[in-house]
Amino acid sequence: MKIDLNDLEAFVSVARAGGFREAARARGGSASALSEAVRRLETQVGVRLLNRTTRSVAPTEAGEGLLSRLAPALSEVESAIDAVNGFRDRPAGTLKLNVPMAAARLVLPAIVPPFLAAYPEIRLEILAEENFVDVLAAGCDAGIRYDERLEQDMIAVPIGPRVQRFAAAASPAYLDRHGRPAHPRDLMAHACLRGRFPERAMPPWEFERDGETLLVDPSGPLVVSIGGAVDLAVDAAVAGTGIVYLFEDWLRAHLNSGALEPVLEAWWPSFSGPFLYYPGRRLMPAPLKAFVEFVKASGAAAATV
C-alpha cells in the first residue's frame, strides 16, 4: 500500500488543530483540500480516522493510535530533510511564527526586513492572533509571547524592547470638556475605551506608583477586540470619544504629535518585554535556528548602543 506523505501530514494537522478550517489556516491551504486528503487516507487504510461533527473534529481510537506513532515519525522526516539544509551555503525554507498583534506591530517591523534581507531564501509566515495556542498544534515553528503567557518546557529568547509600559491617553479636547483625572479612581467617572480578549475576558486597567498597584474596571461607550480592532479605539480617542489604555509605543506617534495627551503618566506601569519561544524537544529547523541567532545578535547589538 503506497500512501501519499502529504495525506498523512494533512491528517496530523487536522487532528492536532481539532478542525479542518483551523488546520487550513495554520498550513496556509484550503479546508476542502485537507478534507479530501483525509478521506483519501481513510479509504486507503480502510478505517475511519476522524469523527466529524458540525462543531468539532476528533480522532477515533484508530486515529489516536495512528497519530501517536505518526507524529514522531513525521517529525523525524522533517528533521532529516532539514539536516540537508545544513549543507547549503544559506538556510532555506519556511518559518512560521504565531504572535500577538502587539508584537506584529511593535516588535517585528524592526526585525523582519533586515532578517529577510540577510536570508533571502527563507520565507517567513506570521500568524497574528490573541488566542493562546499551542504553537506546534497551530502548525507554527515558534511564537512570541509575554512572560505571563509562556508555556512551560519552552526555550525563551528575549526579543524586542526589554521594558515596556502601558499608557492611558485622551485627546486634549476630551480632557478640556471632562477634566483631567488626578488619580486612577477618577477614571470611573470618565468614558473609557475598553478591550476584550477573544476568550471574552476584559482585563482591568492596571496602574502603579511608589510600590502601590491599583486595578480599575471603568466603563465606556466602546469595547473592541484586543488585537485587530485596537486601532479603532485609538482613532476614537483621537476623535475625542474617551480615554484609551494601551501599549505606550502603540500610542507614541499620537502622543508626540499632540493628538493624544498623557493621562495619569506617573501611574503608568512597566512590564518586561516579549520573548521568542519554541520547543526544545526537537531538532531546530534551519530557518528557525537562523532567526533565533539573528534575534540574539540584534539584541546584543542593541544592548551595546
Phi, psi and chi 1 to 4 in degrees:
 res  aa     phi    psi   chi1   chi2   chi3   chi4
   1 MET       -  120.7 -179.2 -171.6  -59.0      -
   2 LYS  -104.3  115.6 -174.5  175.6 -178.3 -179.5
   3 ILE  -111.5  136.3  -65.3  178.0      -      -
   4 ASP   -68.9  127.8 -168.5  -31.8      -      -
   5 LEU   -59.6  -33.5 -176.4   60.6      -      -
   6 ASN   -64.0  -34.2  -69.3  -34.7      -      -
   7 ASP   -67.6  -39.4  -68.1   -9.5      -      -
   8 LEU   -63.6  -42.6  -65.1  172.9      -      -
   9 GLU   -64.0  -37.8  -69.5  178.2  -23.8      -
  10 ALA   -62.3  -44.0      -      -      -      -
  11 PHE   -60.8  -46.7  161.9   70.4      -      -
  12 VAL   -62.0  -41.8  171.2      -      -      -
  13 SER   -62.5  -45.4  -62.9      -      -      -
  14 VAL   -67.4  -42.6  173.8      -      -      -
  15 ALA   -63.1  -41.5      -      -      -      -
  16 ARG   -69.4  -41.0  -78.5  175.5  167.0  173.8
  17 ALA   -78.6  -20.7      -      -      -      -
  18 GLY    78.6   18.8      -      -      -      -
  19 GLY   176.3  156.9      -      -      -      -
  20 PHE   -74.3  -41.8  -70.9   95.4      -      -
  21 ARG   -66.2  -41.1  -77.8 -177.8  -63.5 -179.1
  22 GLU   -63.2  -41.8  -66.4   80.4   -1.4      -
  23 ALA   -67.9  -38.8      -      -      -      -
  24 ALA   -63.9  -39.7      -      -      -      -
  25 ARG   -64.4  -41.1 -177.6  176.3   63.0  173.9
  26 ALA   -68.0  -35.9      -      -      -      -
  27 ARG   -88.7  -14.9  -71.1  167.6   60.3   95.6
  28 GLY    77.2   26.3      -      -      -      -
  29 GLY  -119.7 -154.5      -      -      -      -
  30 SER  -113.4  148.3   70.9      -      -      -
  31 ALA   -66.1  -36.3      -      -      -      -
  32 SER   -65.5  -38.2   60.2      -      -      -
  33 ALA   -66.3  -39.2      -      -      -      -
  34 LEU   -66.7  -41.4  -71.8  175.6      -      -
  35 SER   -60.8  -43.0  179.7      -      -      -
  36 GLU   -65.0  -39.6  178.2   58.6   32.1      -
  37 ALA   -63.5  -42.4      -      -      -      -
  38 VAL   -67.9  -40.6  172.3      -      -      -
  39 ARG   -61.6  -40.3  -84.5 -162.0  -63.1  -93.6
  40 ARG   -63.9  -40.6 -170.1  163.7   51.8 -120.2
  41 LEU   -65.9  -44.4  177.5   61.0      -      -
  42 GLU   -61.9  -37.9  -71.3  176.3  -33.6      -
  43 THR   -64.0  -40.7  -61.7      -      -      -
  44 GLN   -70.4  -39.9  -73.5 -173.4  -80.9      -
  45 VAL   -85.4  -16.7  -61.8      -      -      -
  46 GLY    81.1   15.1      -      -      -      -
  47 VAL  -140.9  155.3  -64.4      -      -      -
  48 ARG   -76.1  131.4  178.2  178.1  -70.0  -84.5
  49 LEU  -104.4  -24.1  -60.7  172.6      -      -
  50 LEU  -130.1  135.7  -64.5  174.7      -      -
  51 ASN   -90.9  126.0  -74.7  -38.5      -      -
  52 ARG  -114.2  130.6  -55.8  158.0  175.9   84.3
  53 THR  -127.1  177.0   69.9      -      -      -
  54 THR   -69.8  -18.0   56.0      -      -      -
  55 ARG  -106.4  -26.1  -67.0 -178.0  176.5  -88.0
  56 SER  -154.7  165.8   65.6      -      -      -
  57 VAL  -131.1  129.8  173.4      -      -      -
  58 ALA  -141.1  145.8      -      -      -      -
  59 PRO   -64.8  142.9  -17.9   30.5      -      -
  60 THR   -74.0  178.8   63.0      -      -      -
  61 GLU   -60.4  -40.7 -176.4  178.4   -4.8      -
  62 ALA   -65.7  -39.4      -      -      -      -
  63 GLY   -64.7  -40.1      -      -      -      -
  64 GLU   -61.8  -41.7  -73.5  -77.5    6.7      -
  65 GLY   -63.7  -43.1      -      -      -      -
  66 LEU   -65.1  -43.2  178.5   61.0      -      -
  67 LEU   -62.6  -41.3 -178.4   64.3      -      -
  68 SER   -63.4  -30.0   65.8      -      -      -
  69 ARG   -96.2  -27.9  -58.8 -169.4   65.6  175.1
  70 LEU   -80.3  -40.4 -170.5   57.6      -      -
  71 ALA   -58.0  -48.8      -      -      -      -
  72 PRO   -62.2  -36.5  -20.9   32.8      -      -
  73 ALA   -64.2  -42.9      -      -      -      -
  74 LEU   -66.4  -34.9  -71.9  176.9      -      -
  75 SER   -63.0  -38.4  -66.6      -      -      -
  76 GLU   -65.9  -39.5  -75.7  -60.0  -46.2      -
  77 VAL   -61.2  -45.8  170.8      -      -      -
  78 GLU   -60.1  -42.7  -68.5  175.6    1.7      -
  79 SER   -64.7  -39.2  -62.4      -      -      -
  80 ALA   -65.0  -42.9      -      -      -      -
  81 ILE   -63.9  -42.6  -63.1  -66.0      -      -
  82 ASP   -68.7  -28.1 -165.3   67.6      -      -
  83 ALA   -60.0  -33.0      -      -      -      -
  84 VAL   -63.5  -29.2  179.7      -      -      -
  85 ASN   -59.9  -28.1 -141.3  -11.1      -      -
  86 GLY   -65.7  -17.4      -      -      -      -
  87 PHE   -88.8   -3.9  -67.9   92.5      -      -
  88 ARG   -80.7  157.0  -60.4  173.0   58.9   92.8
  89 ASP   -65.2  -38.2  -67.8  -25.7      -      -
  90 ARG  -135.0  144.0  -69.8 -178.2  -63.2 -171.7
  91 PRO   -62.1  149.3   -4.2    7.9      -      -
  92 ALA  -140.4  161.8      -      -      -      -
  93 GLY   125.9 -171.5      -      -      -      -
  94 THR  -106.8  136.6  -62.0      -      -      -
  95 LEU  -119.7  121.3  172.1   61.2      -      -
  96 LYS  -110.6  127.3  -65.5 -176.8  179.9 -179.5
  97 LEU  -119.9  137.9  -58.9  179.4      -      -
  98 ASN  -105.4  119.9 -177.5  -76.8      -      -
  99 VAL  -138.3  154.8  -51.7      -      -      -
 100 PRO   -75.5  160.9   26.2  -31.9      -      -
 101 MET   -59.7  -36.0  -74.9  -67.3  -62.6      -
 102 ALA   -60.9  -39.3      -      -      -      -
 103 ALA   -69.6  -39.9      -      -      -      -
 104 ALA   -62.0  -33.0      -      -      -      -
 105 ARG   -90.8  -37.9 -177.0 -179.9 -178.9  115.3
 106 LEU  -107.1  -21.0  -54.5  177.0      -      -
 107 VAL  -109.9  -50.0  174.8      -      -      -
 108 LEU   -70.7  -29.4  -68.8 -179.5      -      -
 109 PRO   -56.9  -29.4  -29.7   37.8      -      -
 110 ALA   -83.8  -12.3      -      -      -      -
 111 ILE  -108.8  -42.6  -64.2  173.3      -      -
 112 VAL   -62.5  -50.7  167.8      -      -      -
 113 PRO   -58.2  -48.5  -26.4   36.9      -      -
 114 PRO   -66.9  -31.9   19.4  -30.6      -      -
 115 PHE   -64.7  -46.9  171.6   73.3      -      -
 116 LEU   -67.0  -30.9  -67.3  178.3      -      -
 117 ALA   -68.2  -34.9      -      -      -      -
 118 ALA   -77.7  -26.8      -      -      -      -
 119 TYR  -129.5   74.2  -63.1   96.7      -      -
 120 PRO   -65.9  -14.6   23.5  -33.7      -      -
 121 GLU   -95.2    5.2  -64.1 -179.5   45.9      -
 122 ILE  -100.0  134.6  -69.4  178.7      -      -
 123 ARG  -106.1  121.8  178.7  173.2 -179.8  -99.6
 124 LEU  -102.6  126.3 -176.1   59.8      -      -
 125 GLU  -115.7  128.9  -66.9 -173.0   17.3      -
 126 ILE  -114.6  122.8  -55.3  -65.2      -      -
 127 LEU  -106.7  107.7  176.8   61.3      -      -
 128 ALA  -101.5  117.6      -      -      -      -
 129 GLU  -158.6  163.9   59.3  179.6    3.7      -
 130 GLU   -98.6  -13.4  -60.7  -55.0  -44.0      -
 131 ASN   -64.2  141.5  -73.9  -36.4      -      -
 132 PHE   -85.4  106.3 -173.9   50.9      -      -
 133 VAL  -118.8  159.3  -59.0      -      -      -
 134 ASP   -76.2  115.4 -179.3  -30.3      -      -
 135 VAL   -61.3  -36.4  -69.1      -      -      -
 136 LEU   -69.9  -42.5  -65.1 -178.2      -      -
 137 ALA   -63.5  -30.0      -      -      -      -
 138 ALA   -81.4    1.9      -      -      -      -
 139 GLY    78.0   19.7      -      -      -      -
 140 CYS  -105.7  156.5  -64.1      -      -      -
 141 ASP   -85.6  -31.0  -59.5  -66.9      -      -
 142 ALA  -159.8  172.8      -      -      -      -
 143 GLY  -143.8  172.4      -      -      -      -
 144 ILE  -123.2  129.2  -65.4  177.4      -      -
 145 ARG  -147.5  163.4  -71.3  -67.5 -176.8  -89.7
 146 TYR   -89.0  162.7  -74.1   85.2      -      -
 147 ASP   -52.3  -42.4 -168.8   36.0      -      -
 148 GLU   -72.3  -10.0   72.1  -82.7    5.8      -
 149 ARG  -116.4   13.7  -56.1 -160.6   82.4 -178.5
 150 LEU   -76.3  140.5  -75.5  176.4      -      -
 151 GLU   -80.3  152.5  -62.4  178.0   58.9      -
 152 GLN   -70.9  164.1  -67.3 -176.4  -12.4      -
 153 ASP    54.1   28.0   70.7    8.6      -      -
 154 MET  -108.0  149.1  -72.3  -79.1 -175.0      -
 155 ILE   -85.4  129.9  -63.2  175.1      -      -
 156 ALA  -120.5  129.9      -      -      -      -
 157 VAL  -121.8  125.8  175.9      -      -      -
 158 PRO   -57.4  138.2  -23.1   34.0      -      -
 159 ILE  -141.6  134.4 -175.8  171.7      -      -
 160 GLY    80.0 -167.3      -      -      -      -
 161 PRO   -61.7  139.8   21.7  -32.3      -      -
 162 ARG   -85.7  -17.9  -61.1  -36.9  -49.8  142.7
 163 VAL  -131.9  129.9  177.5      -      -      -
 164 GLN  -129.8  167.8  -65.9 -179.3  -78.9      -
 165 ARG  -133.7  150.2  -69.0 -162.3  -60.0  177.4
 166 PHE   -89.2  143.6  -82.6  115.2      -      -
 167 ALA  -131.6  144.6      -      -      -      -
 168 ALA  -108.0  141.3      -      -      -      -
 169 ALA  -157.0  157.6      -      -      -      -
 170 ALA  -152.4  166.1      -      -      -      -
 171 SER   -72.9  148.1   71.4      -      -      -
 172 PRO   -55.7  -35.9  -26.6   35.9      -      -
 173 ALA   -63.1  -42.3      -      -      -      -
 174 TYR   -62.5  -45.6  171.3   86.9      -      -
 175 LEU   -68.1  -32.8  -63.5  172.7      -      -
 176 ASP   -64.3  -35.9  -71.8  -18.2      -      -
 177 ARG   -78.1  -39.2  -70.1 -163.8  -51.3  -89.9
 178 HIS  -112.1   -4.6  -60.9  -78.5      -      -
 179 GLY    92.3  159.9      -      -      -      -
 180 ARG  -103.9  120.0  -72.9  162.8  172.9   78.7
 181 PRO   -59.2  136.4  -21.8   33.1      -      -
 182 ALA  -101.9  -15.2      -      -      -      -
 183 HIS  -147.7  146.8 -170.0  -83.4      -      -
 184 PRO   -51.3  -31.6  -29.7   36.5      -      -
 185 ARG   -65.1  -23.4  -74.9 -170.2  -69.8  -92.3
 186 ASP   -64.8  -20.2  -64.0  -19.1      -      -
 187 LEU   -64.5  -21.2  -66.5  171.7      -      -
 188 MET   -64.0  -18.7  -57.7  -56.8  -68.7      -
 189 ALA  -101.3   10.0      -      -      -      -
 190 HIS  -115.6  162.4  -79.3  -92.2      -      -
 191 ALA   -81.5  109.9      -      -      -      -
 192 CYS  -111.9  136.4  -65.6      -      -      -
 193 LEU   -96.2  111.0  -46.8  176.7      -      -
 194 ARG  -100.9  163.5  -57.4  -65.1  -57.5  -84.4
 195 GLY  -125.3  147.9      -      -      -      -
 196 ARG  -129.5  135.0 -171.0 -169.1  -59.4  -82.7
 197 PHE   -72.7  159.8  -77.8  110.7      -      -
 198 PRO   -56.6  -32.0  -26.9   35.3      -      -
 199 GLU   -80.8   12.4   56.3  -92.9   25.3      -
 200 ARG    81.4    6.2  -53.8 -167.3   65.6   78.2
 201 ALA   -79.8  132.3      -      -      -      -
 202 MET  -108.4  101.3 -172.4 -178.9  -65.5      -
 203 PRO   -68.0  142.9   25.3  -33.3      -      -
 204 PRO   -70.2  165.0   27.7  -34.8      -      -
 205 TRP   -89.1  129.9  -70.2    4.2      -      -
 206 GLU  -108.2  136.7 -179.3  176.6  -22.8      -
 207 PHE  -134.4  151.9  -64.1   90.4      -      -
 208 GLU  -148.9  145.4   62.4 -178.2   24.2      -
 209 ARG  -160.9  131.4 -173.4  175.9   68.2  174.9
 210 ASP    52.5   42.4  -60.6  -29.3      -      -
 211 GLY    81.5   -4.5      -      -      -      -
 212 GLU   -96.5  129.8  179.2 -175.8    7.1      -
 213 THR  -116.0  132.9  -61.5      -      -      -
 214 LEU  -126.0  136.9  -72.3  176.0      -      -
 215 LEU  -111.7  126.7  -61.4  178.2      -      -
 216 VAL  -121.9  149.2  -64.1      -      -      -
 217 ASP  -127.1   70.6 -166.2   18.8      -      -
 218 PRO   -76.5  168.2   31.0  -34.8      -      -
 219 SER  -115.0  171.0   60.8      -      -      -
 220 GLY  -176.9 -179.3      -      -      -      -
 221 PRO   -83.7   -6.3   32.2  -36.2      -      -
 222 LEU  -141.0  131.3  178.4   64.8      -      -
 223 VAL  -126.7  128.2  176.9      -      -      -
 224 VAL  -122.1  157.4  -58.3      -      -      -
 225 SER   -73.0  132.2   62.7      -      -      -
 226 ILE   -68.4  124.4  -67.1  176.4      -      -
 227 GLY   122.9 -104.5      -      -      -      -
 228 GLY   -67.6  -25.9      -      -      -      -
 229 ALA  -105.2    6.9      -      -      -      -
 230 VAL   -61.8  -37.7  166.5      -      -      -
 231 ASP   -60.6  -27.8  -80.6  -29.1      -      -
 232 LEU   -64.3  -41.1  175.9   58.9      -      -
 233 ALA   -64.4  -39.9      -      -      -      -
 234 VAL   -63.3  -45.7  176.5      -      -      -
 235 ASP   -62.0  -38.3  -68.5  -19.5      -      -
 236 ALA   -65.4  -38.6      -      -      -      -
 237 ALA   -64.7  -43.5      -      -      -      -
 238 VAL   -60.5  -35.6  170.6      -      -      -
 239 ALA   -77.9   -4.4      -      -      -      -
 240 GLY    95.7   15.9      -      -      -      -
 241 THR   -75.8  -33.1  -55.4      -      -      -
 242 GLY   174.1 -161.5      -      -      -      -
 243 ILE  -101.4  133.6  -60.5  173.9      -      -
 244 VAL  -110.8  150.4   66.9      -      -      -
 245 TYR  -131.2  117.1  178.9   85.4      -      -
 246 LEU  -158.8  177.0 -165.2   58.3      -      -
 247 PHE   -55.1  133.8  -71.3   87.7      -      -
 248 GLU   -57.0  -42.2  178.3 -175.0    6.2      -
 249 ASP   -65.1  -29.6  -69.2  -20.1      -      -
 250 TRP   -67.1  -33.2 -157.4  -48.8      -      -
 251 LEU   -94.6   -6.2  -59.1  176.4      -      -
 252 ARG   -55.5  -44.4  176.6   48.8   53.2 -163.3
 253 ALA   -61.1  -40.8      -      -      -      -
 254 HIS   -72.1  -33.7  -65.1  -60.6      -      -
 255 LEU   -67.3  -40.5  -67.7  169.1      -      -
 256 ASN   -67.0  -35.7  -71.4  -16.2      -      -
 257 SER   -80.1  -15.7   71.5      -      -      -
 258 GLY    90.5   -2.6      -      -      -      -
 259 ALA   -64.1  -31.3      -      -      -      -
 260 LEU  -121.8  147.0  -69.4  177.6      -      -
 261 GLU  -114.5  135.6  178.4 -179.4  -39.3      -
 262 PRO   -59.4  142.7  -20.9   32.1      -      -
 263 VAL  -122.3  126.3  171.7      -      -      -
 264 LEU    55.9   41.8  -61.5  168.0      -      -
 265 GLU   -58.6  -33.5 -174.0  170.0    5.4      -
 266 ALA   -65.6  -14.2      -      -      -      -
 267 TRP  -104.4    2.2  -73.2   86.1      -      -
 268 TRP   -65.4  126.6  -70.9   -1.2      -      -
 269 PRO   -84.1  145.7   30.6  -34.1      -      -
 270 SER   -99.9  153.9  -60.0      -      -      -
 271 PHE  -151.5  160.0   56.3   97.1      -      -
 272 SER   -71.7  150.2   62.9      -      -      -
 273 GLY   -72.2  176.6      -      -      -      -
 274 PRO   -79.1  170.6   29.8  -35.6      -      -
 275 PHE  -129.6  143.1  -66.1   84.8      -      -
 276 LEU   -84.8  125.3  172.8   70.4      -      -
 277 TYR  -130.0  150.2   76.0  104.4      -      -
 278 TYR  -158.3  156.5   52.9   92.7      -      -
 279 PRO   -70.8  142.6   24.3  -32.6      -      -
 280 GLY  -101.2    7.6      -      -      -      -
 281 ARG   -93.2    4.0  -59.3 -174.8  -57.6  -87.2
 282 ARG  -137.9  160.6   52.8 -174.3  -77.2 -172.2
 283 LEU   -63.0  139.1  -68.1  176.6      -      -
 284 MET   -79.5  124.6 -169.5 -176.2  -57.5      -
 285 PRO   -58.8  148.7  -21.4   32.4      -      -
 286 ALA   -58.5  -42.4      -      -      -      -
 287 PRO   -62.0  -39.3  -25.3   35.9      -      -
 288 LEU   -68.1  -41.2  175.6   58.1      -      -
 289 LYS   -59.8  -41.1 -177.6  178.1 -179.6 -178.5
 290 ALA   -64.0  -41.0      -      -      -      -
 291 PHE   -67.2  -43.2 -171.2   72.2      -      -
 292 VAL   -60.6  -45.8  169.7      -      -      -
 293 GLU   -64.4  -37.3  -68.7  175.7   -9.8      -
 294 PHE   -65.7  -43.7 -172.8   87.1      -      -
 295 VAL   -63.0  -43.8  166.8      -      -      -
 296 LYS   -62.0  -44.3  -72.6 -179.5  176.6  178.9
 297 ALA   -65.5  -38.8      -      -      -      -
 298 SER   -65.7  -40.4  -61.0      -      -      -
 299 GLY   -66.2  -40.3      -      -      -      -
 300 ALA   -65.5  -40.1      -      -      -      -
 301 ALA   -64.8  -41.1      -      -      -      -
 302 ALA   -66.2  -34.2      -      -      -      -
 303 ALA   -70.2  -23.2      -      -      -      -
 304 THR   -91.7   -7.7   60.3      -      -      -
 305 VAL   -73.2      -  173.8      -      -      -
